């Protein structure tokens, strides 16, 4: 389920595991970049240009610092970044001096904000 935006698309979803695993969450949260098309084209370009690489810091904080921070953060489950999605005018890539956008995903435990 799509739950909103901001700097990226935010999704919530439920998973089932093949075997019961009480230490694994079934309610998860994902962040992905907006599509580079249609109504979100300008938002995607703005976040890709103005905040280029910011997702790396967030992903690494989740991945590397989860157990080391003095406060609890959502449990990290998966993340990936791909800079292969080079897009430019007339099919030119970043190598041609146009621009490059990264595709990425971050999946964590879902925090039930606002639920009583």
Residue frames as a rotation matrix with the C-alpha (Angstrom) as fourth column:
UNK 1
0.587 0.810 0.000 0.00
0.810 -0.587 0.000 0.00
0.000 0.000 -1.000 0.00
UNK 2
-0.362 -0.640 0.678 1.37
0.607 -0.714 -0.349 3.41
0.707 0.285 0.647 -1.00
UNK 3
0.318 0.502 -0.805 1.21
0.947 -0.207 0.246 5.73
-0.043 -0.840 -0.541 2.01
UNK 4
0.906 0.102 -0.410 2.75
0.142 -0.988 0.068 8.97
-0.398 -0.120 -0.909 0.85
UNK 5
0.621 -0.662 0.419 5.73
0.494 -0.084 -0.865 10.81
0.608 0.745 0.275 -0.37
UNK 6
0.752 -0.548 -0.366 8.08
0.024 -0.533 0.846 13.49
-0.659 -0.645 -0.388 0.77
UNK 7
0.010 -0.841 -0.541 11.45
-0.844 -0.297 0.447 12.86
-0.536 0.452 -0.713 -0.77
UNK 8
-0.894 -0.254 -0.370 10.51
-0.416 0.779 0.469 9.37
0.169 0.573 -0.802 -1.98
UNK 9
0.100 0.938 -0.330 7.62
-0.589 0.324 0.741 6.95
0.802 0.120 0.585 -2.22
UNK 10
-0.737 -0.255 0.626 6.74
-0.672 0.371 -0.641 5.14
-0.069 -0.893 -0.445 0.99
UNK 11
-0.028 0.672 -0.740 5.01
-0.534 0.616 0.579 1.78
0.845 0.412 0.342 1.08
UNK 12
-0.358 -0.038 0.933 3.70
-0.855 0.414 -0.312 -0.54
-0.374 -0.910 -0.181 3.77
UNK 13
0.138 0.383 -0.913 3.17
-0.686 0.703 0.191 -4.25
0.715 0.600 0.360 3.28
UNK 14
0.405 0.069 0.912 2.73
-0.785 0.537 0.308 -7.49
-0.468 -0.841 0.272 5.20
UNK 15
-0.228 -0.526 -0.820 4.73
-0.786 0.597 -0.164 -10.67
0.575 0.607 -0.549 4.67
UNK 16
0.840 0.361 0.406 4.30
-0.522 0.741 0.422 -14.29
-0.148 -0.566 0.811 5.68
UNK 17
-0.254 -0.967 -0.026 7.26
-0.964 0.251 0.089 -16.54
-0.079 0.047 -0.996 6.39
UNK 18
-0.029 0.187 -0.982 7.41
-0.475 0.862 0.178 -20.17
0.880 0.471 0.064 5.40
UNK 19
-0.153 -0.074 -0.985 8.30
0.737 0.656 -0.163 -21.08
0.658 -0.751 -0.046 8.99
UNK 20
0.880 0.475 -0.021 7.17
0.344 -0.605 0.718 -19.28
0.328 -0.639 -0.696 12.13
UNK 21
-0.263 -0.965 -0.011 9.82
0.785 -0.208 -0.584 -16.82
0.561 -0.162 0.812 13.21
UNK 22
0.614 0.636 -0.466 8.73
0.788 -0.459 0.411 -14.75
0.048 -0.620 -0.783 16.22
UNK 23
0.007 -0.694 -0.720 11.87
0.533 -0.607 0.589 -12.61
-0.846 -0.388 0.366 15.98
UNK 24
-0.880 -0.255 0.401 10.99
0.472 -0.369 0.801 -11.45
-0.056 0.894 0.445 12.43
UNK 25
-0.497 0.707 -0.504 8.45
-0.264 -0.676 -0.688 -8.70
-0.827 -0.209 0.522 11.78
UNK 26
-0.370 0.458 0.808 5.57
0.835 0.546 0.073 -9.33
-0.408 0.701 -0.585 9.41
UNK 27
0.813 0.583 -0.006 4.56
0.540 -0.757 -0.368 -5.69
-0.219 0.296 -0.930 9.02
UNK 28
-0.194 -0.978 0.077 7.20
0.871 -0.136 0.473 -3.95
-0.452 0.159 0.878 6.92
UNK 29
0.727 0.265 -0.633 7.92
0.061 -0.944 -0.325 -0.49
-0.683 0.198 -0.703 5.48
UNK 30
0.018 -0.732 0.681 9.75
0.943 0.238 0.231 0.37
-0.331 0.638 0.695 2.27
UNK 31
0.424 -0.008 -0.906 11.17
-0.177 -0.981 -0.075 3.52
-0.888 0.192 -0.417 0.73
UNK 32
-0.058 -0.417 0.907 11.83
0.902 0.367 0.226 3.77
-0.427 0.831 0.355 -3.00
UNK 33
-0.846 -0.249 -0.471 12.48
0.068 -0.927 0.369 6.73
-0.529 0.280 0.801 -5.31
UNK 34
0.223 0.911 -0.346 9.60
-0.298 -0.274 -0.914 8.31
-0.928 0.307 0.210 -7.16
UNK 35
0.342 -0.059 0.938 9.19
0.807 0.531 -0.261 7.14
-0.482 0.846 0.229 -10.77
UNK 36
-0.583 -0.616 -0.531 11.16
0.156 -0.726 0.670 9.23
-0.798 0.307 0.519 -13.24
UNK 37
-0.845 0.399 0.356 8.03
0.388 -0.003 0.922 9.92
0.369 0.917 -0.153 -15.29
UNK 38
-0.001 0.998 0.055 4.61
0.700 -0.038 0.713 11.52
0.714 0.040 -0.699 -15.23
UNK 39
0.765 0.484 0.426 3.43
0.073 -0.721 0.689 13.47
0.640 -0.496 -0.587 -12.19
UNK 40
0.886 -0.439 -0.149 6.52
0.193 0.058 0.979 12.59
-0.421 -0.897 0.137 -10.14
UNK 41
0.510 -0.728 0.459 9.17
0.743 0.104 -0.661 13.45
0.433 0.678 0.594 -12.76
UNK 42
0.288 -0.423 0.859 10.03
-0.197 -0.904 -0.379 16.85
0.937 -0.060 -0.344 -11.26
UNK 43
0.790 0.011 0.613 10.03
-0.612 0.045 0.789 15.47
-0.019 -0.999 0.043 -7.69
UNK 44
0.843 -0.489 0.225 12.32
0.465 0.872 0.153 12.63
-0.271 -0.024 0.962 -8.74
UNK 45
0.347 -0.746 0.569 14.72
0.584 -0.303 -0.753 14.93
0.734 0.593 0.331 -10.57
UNK 46
0.472 -0.136 0.871 14.79
-0.534 -0.831 0.160 17.36
0.702 -0.540 -0.465 -7.63
UNK 47
0.842 -0.147 0.519 15.60
-0.422 0.420 0.803 14.61
-0.337 -0.895 0.292 -5.13
UNK 48
0.750 -0.587 0.306 18.11
0.656 0.720 -0.226 12.95
-0.087 0.370 0.925 -7.46
UNK 49
0.235 -0.670 0.705 19.97
0.437 -0.574 -0.692 16.21
0.868 0.471 0.158 -8.11
UNK 50
0.292 -0.064 0.954 19.57
-0.571 -0.812 0.121 18.12
0.767 -0.580 -0.274 -4.83
UNK 51
0.452 -0.078 0.888 19.96
-0.835 0.313 0.453 15.13
-0.313 -0.947 0.076 -2.52
UNK 52
0.582 -0.271 -0.767 22.04
-0.459 0.668 -0.585 12.84
0.671 0.693 0.264 -4.66
UNK 53
-0.338 -0.772 -0.538 23.54
-0.026 0.579 -0.815 10.08
0.941 -0.262 -0.216 -2.55
UNK 54
-0.332 0.239 0.912 21.50
-0.899 -0.374 -0.229 10.85
0.286 -0.896 0.339 0.57
UNK 55
0.727 0.665 -0.170 19.96
-0.599 0.736 0.316 7.38
0.335 -0.128 0.933 0.40
UNK 56
0.151 -0.764 -0.627 23.42
0.120 0.644 -0.756 5.85
0.981 0.039 0.189 0.90
UNK 57
-0.720 -0.428 0.547 23.80
-0.417 -0.364 -0.833 7.54
0.555 -0.827 0.084 4.30
UNK 58
0.064 0.841 0.537 20.36
-0.998 0.047 0.045 6.44
0.012 -0.539 0.842 5.42
UNK 59
0.752 0.186 -0.632 20.88
-0.316 0.944 -0.098 2.87
0.578 0.274 0.768 4.22
UNK 60
-0.168 -0.910 -0.379 24.31
0.121 0.362 -0.924 2.64
0.978 -0.201 0.049 5.85
UNK 61
-0.572 0.038 0.819 23.01
-0.760 -0.400 -0.512 4.05
0.308 -0.916 0.258 9.14
UNK 62
0.526 0.829 0.191 20.29
-0.850 0.502 0.160 1.41
0.037 -0.246 0.968 9.17
UNK 63
0.728 -0.231 -0.646 22.62
-0.113 0.888 -0.445 -1.37
0.676 0.397 0.621 8.06
UNK 64
-0.112 -0.958 -0.263 25.68
0.287 0.222 -0.932 -0.60
0.951 -0.180 0.251 10.16
UNK 65
-0.785 -0.288 0.549 24.48
-0.317 -0.576 -0.754 1.29
0.533 -0.765 0.361 13.23
UNK 66
0.166 0.976 -0.138 21.22
-0.322 0.186 0.928 -0.45
0.932 -0.110 0.345 14.12
UNK 67
0.615 0.069 -0.785 22.73
0.563 0.659 0.499 -2.32
0.552 -0.749 0.367 17.07
UNK 68
-0.332 -0.903 -0.274 25.19
0.885 -0.197 -0.423 0.41
0.328 -0.383 0.864 18.07
UNK 69
-0.379 0.247 0.892 23.01
-0.068 -0.969 0.239 3.48
0.923 0.030 0.384 18.52
UNK 70
-0.997 -0.038 -0.074 21.95
0.071 0.058 -0.996 4.43
0.042 -0.998 -0.055 22.06
UNK 71
-0.295 0.954 -0.049 18.32
-0.647 -0.237 -0.725 4.49
-0.703 -0.183 0.687 20.93
UNK 72
-0.251 0.292 0.923 16.09
0.427 0.889 -0.165 2.11
-0.868 0.353 -0.348 18.99
UNK 73
-0.460 0.177 -0.870 15.59
-0.787 -0.536 0.306 2.51
-0.412 0.825 0.386 15.25
UNK 74
0.655 0.753 -0.066 13.42
-0.694 0.564 -0.448 0.37
-0.301 0.339 0.892 12.95
UNK 75
0.131 -0.597 0.791 14.93
-0.025 0.796 0.605 -3.03
-0.991 -0.099 0.089 12.29
UNK 76
-0.149 -0.339 -0.929 16.77
-0.925 -0.285 0.252 -3.23
-0.350 0.897 -0.271 8.97
UNK 77
0.477 0.335 0.813 15.76
-0.069 0.936 -0.346 -6.04
-0.876 0.109 0.469 6.61
UNK 78
0.110 -0.411 0.905 17.06
0.916 0.396 0.069 -5.20
-0.386 0.821 0.420 3.14
UNK 79
0.569 0.052 -0.821 18.47
-0.219 -0.953 -0.211 -2.42
-0.793 0.300 -0.531 1.00
UNK 80
0.010 -0.587 0.810 19.97
0.874 0.398 0.277 -2.13
-0.485 0.705 0.517 -2.44
UNK 81
0.366 0.001 -0.930 21.25
-0.269 -0.957 -0.107 0.68
-0.891 0.289 -0.350 -4.64
UNK 82
0.090 -0.338 0.937 21.77
0.879 0.469 0.085 0.61
-0.468 0.816 0.339 -8.39
UNK 83
0.003 -0.161 -0.987 23.31
-0.186 -0.970 0.158 3.45
-0.983 0.183 -0.033 -10.35
UNK 84
-0.675 -0.249 0.695 22.79
0.531 0.491 0.691 1.64
-0.513 0.835 -0.199 -13.64
UNK 85
0.250 0.918 0.308 19.68
0.918 -0.123 -0.378 3.68
-0.309 0.377 -0.873 -14.43
UNK 86
-0.670 -0.504 -0.545 21.45
0.271 -0.850 0.452 6.47
-0.691 0.155 0.706 -16.27
UNK 87
0.270 0.836 0.478 18.92
0.913 -0.064 -0.404 8.60
-0.307 0.545 -0.780 -18.09
UNK 88
-0.514 -0.443 -0.735 19.46
0.217 -0.896 0.388 11.60
-0.830 0.040 0.556 -20.30
UNK 89
0.341 0.610 -0.715 18.22
-0.528 -0.506 -0.682 13.56
-0.778 0.610 0.150 -23.25
UNK 90
0.464 -0.069 -0.883 18.20
-0.862 0.195 -0.468 11.65
0.204 0.978 0.031 -26.51
UNK 91
0.949 -0.024 -0.314 19.23
0.060 0.993 0.105 8.48
0.309 -0.119 0.943 -24.68
UNK 92
0.059 -0.980 0.189 22.57
-0.251 -0.198 -0.947 9.94
0.966 0.008 -0.258 -23.53
UNK 93
0.543 0.069 -0.837 23.99
0.685 0.540 0.489 8.69
0.486 -0.839 0.246 -20.25
UNK 94
0.932 -0.228 -0.283 25.82
0.075 -0.643 0.762 10.41
-0.356 -0.731 -0.582 -17.41
UNK 95
0.043 -0.952 0.304 29.03
0.736 0.235 0.634 9.52
-0.675 0.197 0.711 -19.20
UNK 96
-0.160 -0.006 0.987 27.90
0.894 -0.425 0.142 11.99
0.418 0.905 0.073 -21.85
UNK 97
-0.938 -0.347 0.001 27.57
0.303 -0.820 -0.486 14.68
0.170 -0.456 0.874 -19.19
UNK 98
-0.205 0.928 0.311 23.81
-0.135 -0.342 0.930 14.68
0.969 0.149 0.196 -18.77
UNK 99
-0.096 0.142 0.985 22.67
-0.982 -0.175 -0.070 13.13
0.162 -0.974 0.156 -15.47
UNK 100
-0.605 -0.064 -0.794 22.42
-0.010 0.997 -0.073 9.90
0.796 -0.036 -0.604 -13.57
UNK 101
0.127 0.673 0.729 19.69
-0.926 -0.183 0.330 8.82
0.355 -0.717 0.600 -11.21
UNK 102
-0.903 -0.424 -0.067 20.00
-0.366 0.843 -0.395 5.95
0.224 -0.332 -0.916 -8.80
UNK 103
0.286 0.920 -0.269 17.35
-0.445 0.376 0.813 3.40
0.849 -0.113 0.517 -8.07
UNK 104
-0.832 -0.549 0.087 17.29
-0.302 0.316 -0.900 2.17
0.466 -0.774 -0.428 -4.50
UNK 105
0.357 0.906 -0.226 15.13
-0.135 0.289 0.948 0.43
0.924 -0.308 0.226 -1.95
UNK 106
-0.814 -0.473 0.338 15.18
-0.410 0.055 -0.910 0.30
0.412 -0.879 -0.239 1.85
UNK 107
0.228 0.874 -0.430 13.01
-0.103 0.461 0.882 -2.17
0.968 -0.157 0.195 3.78
UNK 108
-0.851 -0.427 0.305 12.63
-0.320 -0.039 -0.947 -1.97
0.416 -0.903 -0.103 7.56
UNK 109
-0.594 0.683 -0.425 10.20
0.803 0.469 -0.368 -2.98
-0.052 -0.560 -0.827 10.24
UNK 110
-0.142 0.645 0.751 7.05
0.318 -0.689 0.651 -0.87
0.937 0.331 -0.108 10.18
UNK 111
-0.942 -0.099 -0.320 6.66
0.335 -0.330 -0.883 1.53
-0.018 -0.939 0.344 13.11
UNK 112
-0.154 0.981 0.117 2.96
0.928 0.102 0.359 2.02
0.340 0.164 -0.926 14.00
UNK 113
-0.973 -0.220 -0.070 3.07
0.231 -0.926 -0.298 5.83
0.001 -0.306 0.952 14.25
UNK 114
-0.676 0.724 0.136 -0.21
-0.680 -0.684 0.264 7.32
0.284 0.086 0.955 15.36
UNK 115
-0.026 0.682 -0.731 -1.80
-0.022 0.730 0.683 4.03
0.999 0.034 -0.004 16.40
UNK 116
-0.170 0.035 0.985 -3.15
-0.940 -0.304 -0.152 3.77
0.294 -0.952 0.085 19.92
